[in-house]
Amino acid sequence: MNRIIIYTFTFLALQLVGCASVPKKDNTELSLRKSLPIQIFMGTCVVGRASSDAVASQALEMGFSEARSNVAQSYLRGNSGRAWHLKNEQGEFGLTALNNSLCSVFIHQGEPEKLQASMESWLPPGNSGFSYKKELVSQSEYLTTTSYQLFRAGKLVEQWVITLNSQPDAELVAIMSYDSP
């Protein structure tokens, strides 16, 4: 129990030091990191490591509800897994955890460039012991898919993928996905 308390206080102290040392010009990056879509992605898919039970627990904690059959199928598209839905004053979101360990957040509103910038704001800095490789996977008139492979000591630890839809008045603006090797 004492270890947990020590770890908690150490973590909080590091967070406070980190926040105090952030220059004022980084407010844009901070707001990108706090946007609801990236908070959903980081708080469900990444934290849950795409485990269906862990994602479910996090989703319910964030206000999602298990998606009804027809809504679930629109997100799952024939894949086996679970789906959740959230609609509130900040927007509409879908969330899936597939049985193959792929977790995705479906974002129905927002600016594609800001959504991608919010994901990139969470990529590890060079001095963190992690590295990443950014790759443009595909691009068409309206859809762009970018992959971020995250490495530790040269070993792939996880992959983030974002697909952006720049078509005006699109019903779905982006999908953020998480996969582990």
C-alpha positions, 0 to 999 in steps of 0.5 A, a space after each residue: 500500500 505504501 508503494 502505491 502511495 509513493 508512486 502516486 505522489 511521485 507521479 503527481 509531482 512529476 506531472 506538476 513539474 512538467 506542467 510548470 515547465 511548459 512554456 506559454 507558447 505550447 498552449 496550442 499543443 496542450 489544447 490539442 492534447 486535451 481535445 475530446 477525440 484524442 482523450 477518448 483514443 488515449 483513454 480507451 484504446 491506448 490505455 486499454 491496449 485494445 483488450 476488449 474488457 479494458 476498453 469496455 471498462 474505460 468506455 463506460 467510465 467515459 460515458 459511452 454506452 454499449 451500441 445497439 445492434 444496428 449501430 454496432 454493425 455500422 461500426 463493426 462492418 461485419 468484424 467480430 468485436 464490441 462497439 460503444 457509442 457516445 453522443 453529447 454536447 461535444 459531438 458523436 463518437 463510436 468506439 470498437 474493440 475487435 477480437 483481433 485486438 484492433 481498437 478504433 475511435 470513430 469521430 463524426 465532427 471536427 477539423 481533420 487537420 486538428 484531429 491529426 495534430 492532436 494525435 501527433 501531439 501525443 507522439 513520444 519526444 526524442 529523449 523519451 526512450 521511444 521513437 516512432 516512424 510516420 508513414 503515409 499509407 494511402 491518399 485519395 481525393 478525400 481520404 488520407 491514412 497515416 500510420 505511426 509505428 512506435 518503437 522502444 529499443 528498436 522493437 515495435 511496441 504499438 501502432 497508431 493509425 488515423 484516417 481522415 475524411 476531408 469531404 465537405 459535410 461528411 458524416 464521419 470525419 476521422 477514425 483513430 485506430 490502435 494496434 499492438 504487435 
